[in-house]
Amino acid sequence: MKIIIVGTAFPYRGGLAAYNERLAREYVKQGHEVEIITFTLQYPALLFPGKSQYSPESAPKDLKINRMVHSMNPLNWIKVGKAIKKKSPDMLIFCYWMAFIAPCFGTIARFAKTPKTKIVGMIHNMIPHEPSILDKLFPKYFVKSMDGFVTMAESVVNDIKQFDTQNKPKVVSPHPIYDHYGEALTKKEASMKLGLYDQNQYILFFGFIRHYKGLDLLLEAFADERLRKFPVKLIVAGEFYENPQPYLEQIIRLKLDNFVELRTGFIPDNEVRNYFSLADLVAQPYRTATQSGVSQIAYHFEKPMLVTNVGGLAEIIPNGKVGYVIDVEPKQIADSLVDFFENSRSAKMVENIKLEKQKFAWSRMTAAIDGLFE
């Protein structure tokens, strides 16, 4: 097939770009002709909470990526839609994650439509973790322009239904493993690269930091006196997307200065494996969620996980088998951390992860999309 993916890709950075590029590679591997169409402008600087939208790495040489889409220029949307229509793809996949992009993607889809082209919405979030008025106004316009939808969690299907009056087809396939970060290092190698002591045990909180991700809950749990009898530290690795001061004050107030390692800048792809290779447990104490790319990095590096029972996280983390699924509550987080270290749960969980991760192959995601296409 001729497949066009519209969404974030190089030179933009982050999980969405990684997802789209990995999906494209899977389709290329299967023999399809694939092109990614990405942005000339993705967000205005005022709307982007991080320090930079752009990747510091080199452009991928194995993918066809065209920068065409200006997220705020309606004339551009029409032009891009018409350009795609001329290419006449068999399948056009829009990788959607927020309402801001709905008018842009919805317009491109309308102008790109041909009798031959099936238009698929790959929905990461239909309603974001921190909703705004845009999330009531814009999504319906986008949803109406799609022929069907692929999601990675049942909760997202329910969100789509709020805007889909035509009951279009929807399929759910779990977020595949992020396997492009390389092989795991030994703990000693990873500790040397990060300048940390390899005899400690480490809990890893990874990814950009916003209120909904619950770092404050994890810090409160980590202050539990029972954890001081273990040589365990918490690594916070990721960029603040909000004011860091409340977190820094919380660390001081809870007397955690000597137990928390802050690496709060953007973590480039070539450093991701250092953090996951060093970690004994990956913690995701989120207040809200759909699915999580962090879980799928943890699966790749075969690391036990602690997640809260929100969104689709519990769908992919069997409780007690590969990690813990708990309520959004510091006492439960602390109890699980104590159980993990006190009872040496790691080895058994890692063995279970090796079996469980086989469910999350990229070929399963493309099979789900192809099934929707058919």
N, C-alpha and C positions, 0 to 999 in steps of 0.2 A: 504493500500500500504506500501511497504518498501521504505522510503524516506531518502536520504542522502543529507545533506546541506554542501557544501564546502565553507568556508569563515571564517571571524574573529569571535571569541567567547572567552569566558573565557579561559585562564587568561588575555587575552587582554581586553582593556577597550574602552569605547567610543560608539558612536552612531551605528556603524556598528555591533559591538558585541551585543549591545542591540537589534538591529533589528533581527539578525539571531536567537538569543535565543528566542525572542518573537514569531517569525514565527514557530520555532520548537515546542514551547508550544501549539500553536494553532493547529498544525497538530496532536500532541499527544492527545489533548483534543477531536479531531475528531476520535480517535481510530486507528491512523496510527502508524507504527513502525518507529521511527525517530532517526537518528544519525547525529551529527555535527562533521565534520572533520575540524580541525583548524590547526594552524601553530605551529611548533617548533621554527621557526624563521620567523617573518612576515616582518619586515624591518631591514636592517642593521642599527646600531645606527646612522651612518652618515646621513641617509635619513630621520630620524624621528626628526621633529622640536620641539617636546615637551620634557618634562623632563623625562617621563616614559611611556612606552607602556603598562604597566601592571596595572591591577585593584588591588586596596587595599582591595577589599571585598572577602568574602568567595566563594568557588566554588559552583555553583548551584547544589543542590542535586536531582533535578527533571529532569535533562537532561543528555543524554549520549553524552559526548564530548571527542573526541580522538584527541590528538596532534600528527599529522603525517607529515605535509607539511613543507618542508624547501624551502622558496621562491627563493633561489639562487642555488639550487643543482639539475641539470637536471636528474641525476641518481635517486634521490629521487622522482622526478615527475613520472618517469616511474614506480617505485616501488609502489607508492601510487595509481596510475591508475590501476595497475594490482590487487592490494589489493581490490579496490572498485569493479572491475570486478568480483572477486570471490564472493563478497557479493550479486551481481546481483540485484541491487535496481530497483524498477519500475521507480522511478524518481530521477534524480541527479540534484540538483540545485547549480549552481555556483553564489555566490554573489560577483559581480564584481564592482570595483570602480575606478581603475586606470590602466594605461598602463603597469606599472612596473610588475603587476601581470599576464599580458596576456600570456607570454610564459609558465609560471608555470601552470595556469589553462587550457590553450589550450592543453598542453601535457598530463596532467592528464585526461582530457576529452577524448582524442583520445585513450588512453590505457584502459580507463574504459568502453568504448562503447561496448554494446551487442545489439543484435536484440531486446531484451526486454526493454532495458533502454532508456527512453526519457531524453534528456539532456537539461536543461532549464538555460538560462542566466538571472539572476535577476540583472538588470543593474541600479545601483545607479547613476553613471556618466560614460558615454562613453568617453567623452572628458572633462577633468577636468577644473576647474575654472582658473587655471594657467597652460596652456598647455606647453609641451616641445617637443623636437624632437621625444621622445619615442611614443608620441600620433599619430604620422604619421606612425611609423614603426611597432608597435606591435599589435594594436587592431584587425586587420584583421585576424591574426592567431587565436586569441581567438574566434572571431565571426564565423569563418568557422567551428569550432568544436561544435557549439551549434545546437540544433534542433529547437529552438525558443526562444523568449525573452519576459520578463515581465519588464515593466518600470513603473515609478510613475509620469511621465510627458510626454506630447506630444513632447516637445523639445528633449527629449532623444531618442525617436523613430527616429526623423530626423537625429540625430547624428549616430545612428546605421546604417542607410541606406547608409552612406558614405562608410561603410566597408562591407556591406552585398550585394554581387553580385547575391545571389540566391533567394532574396526576401522571406526569411524565415518568418513564422508567428510571429506576435508581438501583445501583448495586453498591454493596459494601465490601471492601477488601482491606485488610489491615495494612497499616503503614509498613512498607518493606524496610529491610535492614539497610542502614547507611554503611556500606562496605567499602567506601572509596577512601577511607582514612589510613589505609595501610594495615600491616599486621601488628599485633600487640608486641610491646617490648617487655623485657623482664622488669620486675619491680625495681631492681637495682639500676638498670639502664634509665628507666623513667625518672627515678629520684635524682640521678646525676644531672639529667637534662633540666630538671626543674629546680635543682639546688635544694632539695628537701631530704630529710633523713629516712632511709629506706626501712628502718626497723619500726617506724610508727605504722599504725593502721590509719586509713584515710576514708572519710566520707566525702563524696564529691557532689557539690551543687554546681551544675553546668548550664550555661546559656545566659542570655540577657536578663537583666533583673528588673522586674516590675512587681507591683503589689500583688497581682493575682497569682504570682508564682510562689508566694508563701515563704520567702527566705526568712522573714521575721518569725514565723512559726517554727522553722527549723532551728533558728538561733535559740529561741526560748526552750525548745526541747533539748538542745545540745548542752544547755546549762545545767541539766539534771545532774545532781551530785553523783549518782550511780555510775555515770560515764567517766568520772575522773579516775577510777581505778584501772582503766584501760589506757594503753598508749595510743590514743586515738585523737586525730585532728580533723577539722573540717576545712576543706578547700572550697572557696567560692571563686569559680572561674567563669568570668563573663562580664560584659559591659553593663554599667548602670544605665537604664533608660528612664530613670527618674532621680530625684534628689537622693544622693547617698547618705546624707547626714543622719537621718533617723536610724539607719542600720549601723553606722559607725558608733553612734551614741548608745545603741542597744548592746553592742559588743562590749563597750566600756562598762555600762551599767551591770551587765551580767558577769563581769570579770572573765571574759573569754579571750582577752588580748593574746594570751600565750597558746591558745588552742584553735584559733581561726587563722587560716592563711588566705589573704585576699589577693587574688590575681584578676583585678577588675578592669581589664582592658579587653578589647576584641581579641578572641583567640583564633588565629589563622588556621586554615585546614591542616597545615603541616605540623602544627603543635597539638592538635586534638588528641592524638593517640598517646601523647605523654601523660596527659591528665587521666585518661581512662585506664591506661596501663598501670598507673600508680594506685588507682582507687580500689578499695575493698568493697564499697557499697555506693551506689548512685542514688541520691535522694531527690525526689520531685514532690514536694509538699504543696502542690498547687491548690488554690482555692477554686479555680475553674479550669477546664481543659476540654479539648476535643480528642485529638491523638497527640503523640509527642515524638518528634525526631530524636530527642535525647534518649528515650527508651530504646530506640532502634540502634543508636550508637552503642548503648550499653549491651544490647544483645550481641552486636558484632564483636565487641571486646570481651564478651562472656562475663559480665559483671552483674551480681545481684542488685536488685532495685527496691527502693521504698517509694511507693506512690500513694496518693490519696484517691479515694473512691469517687472521682469526678469524671465527667465526660466518658471517653472511651478507654481510659487508662486501665481500668479493671478488666476490660475485655481481652487485653493482651498480656497481663501480668498475673498468672495463676497464684493466688495467695498461698504463702507457705511453701510454694514449690520453687519459684525463681526469685522470690522476694516477698514483700509485704504490701497488702492493700489495706489501708486504714482510713478512718474518718479524718476530717480536717480539724485536728485537735492536737496541741502540743504534747499532752500526756501520752496519747497513743503513739505519736512519733517517738517519744523518749522510750516508751516500753519496748517498741520494736527494735530500736537501736541497741538497747541493753540486751535483749534476747539474742540478737545477731552476734554480738561480740562475746557475750557470756557463754553461749552454747556452741560457739564455733560453727555457725550455720553455713559458712561460705562454701566449703568444698562440695557439700551435697547440692546446694543451689546451683553451683557452676555446672555440675554434671547434668542437672535438669535443664539448664539454659541451652546446653549443647544440643539437646533433643528439641526443645521448644522453638529455637530460632529457625529450624527448618521450615516452619510455617510461613516465614516472612520473606520468601524469595521474590525478587523483582518479576520473575516470570509469572508468578501468581497475580501480581497487579496488572500486567499487560493482558493476561488471560481474562481478567475481570472486565477490563476496558473493551477488549475484543468481543467479549460476550454481550456487552451493552451495544456495541456497534452492530452486531448481527441482529 
